[in-house]
Amino acid sequence: MTEENGEKLKEIIVEVFDIEDSLGIRGLEDLEKIEENLHWDSLAIISLIAACESEFEFAMDIEDYEKIKSISTIKSVLSKNNL
């Protein structure tokens, strides 16, 4: 994943999970540290998928939808699609 796409993904995650600016999130690594506190419910996952598809202009495979349960899995799916 390029640095630019990593930054885009960070911004998407911050928006979808409504993460406060006061937490000082600078990159995906910071998000992965607080990941256990994020609420990975079905609405958040669908919102994350939709935002990624829109931002990165691609259509995720249906079987990948079920894999999205963490930051590492969304990174993996994006990398699989050369993003």
N, C-alpha and C positions, 0 to 999 in steps of 0.2 A: 504494500500500500504506500502510495506516495505521501509525502509530508502534507501536501495540499489536501489530498483526500482524507487523510487522518484528521486534519483540522476541520474539514467539513463534517465528518462523522461525529467529532466531538461536539460541534455546534448543534447537530441534530439531536444527539443524546441529551444534551443540556436542556434543549427546548422540550423534547418529548417527556422527559422525566421531571421537568420543572425544577431544575437544580439551581439553588440560590447562588448569585454572584459572590456572596460573602465566603463561599467555600474555597475560592481561589483556584478553580480548575484551570490548569494551563494546557493540559494535553490528555490524550487517551490514557496514559499511565496513571494520571491522577484519578480519572474516572474508574479505572479498574480497581483502585484502592478502596473506593467507596461503593463498589458495585453491589455488595451484599445488602446495602441499605436501599437500593432501588427496587421499585415495585414492578416486577416483570409480569404483570397481568396481561390478559389477552388484548385489552384495549391498547395498552402501551406498546405491545409487540406489533400490532397491526398499524398503529401510528408510526412506529419506527420504520417498518417495512415501506409504508407509503411514502414517508419523507425521504428515505434512501432512494427509492425508485424514481421519485421526482427530481431530487437533487443530482443524482448520478446518471439520470436518463437511461434507465435500463429496466427490463422486466425480470424480476426474480422468478426462478423456477418454483413451481408449487411445492415440490418436495423440500425445498430449502426453507419454506415458511415454518415448517415444524421444527427445524433445527435452531431457530432463533430463540435463544434462552439466556444469552450472555453477550458481553461485548466481544469476547473472543470468537464466538460463533458468527456474529454479524461481520466481523473483520474477515473471517474465513470465507464467507459467502461472497463478500465484495472482492476479495483477492481472486477467488475462483472465476469471477467475471472480469478479471484484469482491471480492477478499479483500485 
